[in-house]
Amino acid sequence: MILPTKHLKLNDSLVAGGSVILSNLTHSQTISSLWDKVRKTPDVDNYKRFTLILSFLYMIGAIDYSDNMIRRGGKHDS
């Protein structure tokens, strides 16, 4: 489910959804504003999958969440 395999298409992997989220996360924003940006992309598709992708990205340090704002990991922009 995390990586594509012989039986799992790239679009169905969390890595593909993660790339969509990271490309739309150009500055600090709320989770709901990020959801509004990516909700119609096939790699994200629904809110349950969106939260799974966010959890995955957080676990690998690609994103950070504090003060009700989500941002790319290691960067704290204004």
Rosetta silent file (secondary structure, phi, psi, omega in degrees, C-alpha in Angstrom):
SEQUENCE: MILPTKHLKLNDSLVAGGSVILSNLTHSQTISSLWDKVRKTPDVDNYKRFTLILSFLYMIGAIDYSDNMIRRGGKHDS
SCORE:     score description
SCORE:     0.000 S_00000001
   1 L     0.000  -30.405 -179.523    0.000    0.000    0.000 S_00000001
   2 L   -78.167  -49.888 -179.589    2.901    2.366    0.639 S_00000001
   3 L  -109.965  151.931  175.296    4.909    1.552   -2.473 S_00000001
   4 L   -68.387  147.853  177.077    3.667    0.336   -5.862 S_00000001
   5 L  -134.490 -171.907  177.380    4.133   -3.368   -6.563 S_00000001
   6 L   -62.013  -30.539 -177.075    3.290   -5.817   -9.276 S_00000001
   7 L  -105.202   -2.396 -178.576   -0.262   -5.966   -7.919 S_00000001
   8 L  -125.573  117.486 -178.856   -0.627   -2.349   -6.761 S_00000001
   9 L   -66.878  154.723  178.608   -0.711    0.483   -9.283 S_00000001
  10 H   -55.657  -42.679 -178.870    1.344    3.609   -8.657 S_00000001
  11 H   -61.381  -24.302 -178.399   -1.849    5.690   -8.344 S_00000001
  12 H   -91.572   -3.943 -179.049   -3.027    3.470   -5.482 S_00000001
  13 L   -87.162  154.601  178.166    0.181    3.791   -3.453 S_00000001
  14 H   -69.012  -26.323  178.530    0.688    6.259   -0.629 S_00000001
  15 H   -63.265  -42.175  179.002    3.876    7.468   -2.314 S_00000001
  16 H   -64.769  -45.009  176.942    1.901    8.790   -5.289 S_00000001
  17 H   -64.229  -36.130  177.613   -0.567   10.586   -3.037 S_00000001
  18 H   -62.721  -37.784  179.142    2.335   11.936   -0.998 S_00000001
  19 H   -67.328  -35.416  177.076    3.868   13.507   -4.068 S_00000001
  20 H   -65.711  -45.896 -179.306    0.570   15.256   -4.843 S_00000001
  21 H   -64.149  -46.092 -179.224    0.300   16.596   -1.308 S_00000001
  22 H   -64.589  -35.343  178.850    3.915   17.758   -1.164 S_00000001
  23 H   -70.439  -23.738  177.385    3.652   19.516   -4.516 S_00000001
  24 H   -93.812   -3.675 -178.813    0.596   21.422   -3.218 S_00000001
  25 L  -101.474   68.554 -176.648    2.236   22.235    0.108 S_00000001
  26 L   -85.660  -16.847  178.283    4.276   25.220   -1.041 S_00000001
  27 L  -151.892  166.249  178.442    3.677   27.226    2.154 S_00000001
  28 L   -60.108  137.635  178.761    2.234   26.681    5.639 S_00000001
  29 E  -158.033  168.478  178.101   -1.512   26.132    5.558 S_00000001
  30 L   -77.113  160.466  178.123   -4.356   24.507    7.418 S_00000001
  31 H   -63.599  -38.800 -178.853   -5.264   20.896    6.799 S_00000001
  32 H   -66.852  -35.474  178.069   -8.673   21.914    5.463 S_00000001
  33 H   -71.027  -35.159  175.577   -7.157   24.294    2.889 S_00000001
  34 H   -66.189  -41.985  177.301   -4.754   21.566    1.767 S_00000001
  35 H   -58.503  -43.327  178.726   -7.674   19.122    1.509 S_00000001
  36 H   -60.423  -32.911  179.945   -9.568   21.609   -0.685 S_00000001
  37 H   -73.917  -36.910 -170.101   -6.578   21.756   -3.040 S_00000001
  38 H  -108.157   -2.861 -171.335   -6.037   17.998   -3.431 S_00000001
  39 L   -61.464  -26.845 -176.739   -9.468   16.440   -2.898 S_00000001
  40 L   -97.173    2.172  178.058  -10.243   15.964   -6.597 S_00000001
  41 L   -80.934  138.969 -176.495   -6.944   14.378   -7.610 S_00000001
  42 L   -62.745  -27.633 -178.870   -7.213   10.638   -8.290 S_00000001
  43 L   -72.950  -20.666  178.827   -4.123    9.851   -6.182 S_00000001
  44 L  -103.249  -55.347  167.688   -5.812   11.281   -3.058 S_00000001
  45 L    70.252  -54.617 -177.699   -9.500   10.674   -3.892 S_00000001
  46 L  -142.476  166.646 -173.235  -11.124   10.637   -0.421 S_00000001
  47 H   -68.005  -34.860  178.438  -10.571   12.001    3.089 S_00000001
  48 H   -61.516  -45.289  178.559   -9.664    8.644    4.624 S_00000001
  49 H   -65.983  -39.188  177.167   -6.874    8.202    2.086 S_00000001
  50 H   -56.719  -46.165 -179.806   -5.834   11.839    2.608 S_00000001
  51 H   -68.499  -34.119  175.506   -5.352   11.222    6.347 S_00000001
  52 H   -63.660  -42.942  179.729   -3.413    8.004    5.649 S_00000001
  53 H   -65.374  -43.398  177.482   -1.089    9.905    3.319 S_00000001
  54 H   -60.684  -41.813  178.137   -0.622   12.696    5.875 S_00000001
  55 H   -61.733  -44.442  178.214    0.221   10.108    8.551 S_00000001
  56 H   -60.632  -47.997 -179.264    2.745    8.466    6.246 S_00000001
  57 H   -63.689  -36.485  178.214    4.372   11.799    5.355 S_00000001
  58 H   -67.193  -42.744 -178.874    4.532   12.778    9.033 S_00000001
  59 H   -63.228  -33.482 -179.687    6.127    9.466   10.017 S_00000001
  60 L   -91.521    2.741  176.473    8.907    9.850    7.468 S_00000001
  61 L    81.063   14.614 -178.548    9.499   13.492    8.436 S_00000001
  62 L   -79.724  -23.922  176.972    8.324   14.978    5.144 S_00000001
  63 E  -132.388  161.703  178.516    5.729   17.213    6.839 S_00000001
  64 E  -133.441  148.741  179.416    5.377   18.910   10.194 S_00000001
  65 E  -132.627  120.088  174.177    2.253   19.997   12.074 S_00000001
  66 E  -158.289  153.865 -179.407    2.172   22.676   14.758 S_00000001
  67 L    52.296   39.397  179.811    0.020   25.668   15.697 S_00000001
  68 L    60.979   21.406  178.667   -2.814   24.253   13.535 S_00000001
  69 E  -125.056  142.131  176.141   -0.636   24.608   10.435 S_00000001
  70 E  -108.217  140.864 -179.267    0.864   21.930    8.224 S_00000001
  71 E  -150.150  166.668  175.305    4.156   22.536    6.427 S_00000001
  72 E   -63.319  146.236 -177.801    6.963   20.636    4.782 S_00000001
  73 L   -62.051  138.239  177.165    9.246   18.961    7.296 S_00000001
  74 L    82.075  -11.133  179.760   12.190   20.954    8.578 S_00000001
  75 L  -111.459  135.880  174.985   10.920   24.259    7.143 S_00000001
  76 L  -129.658   90.794  179.679    9.109   26.877    9.140 S_00000001
  77 L   -94.950  167.815 -178.948    8.009   29.676    6.851 S_00000001
  78 L   -95.661    0.000    0.000    5.727   32.570    7.698 S_00000001
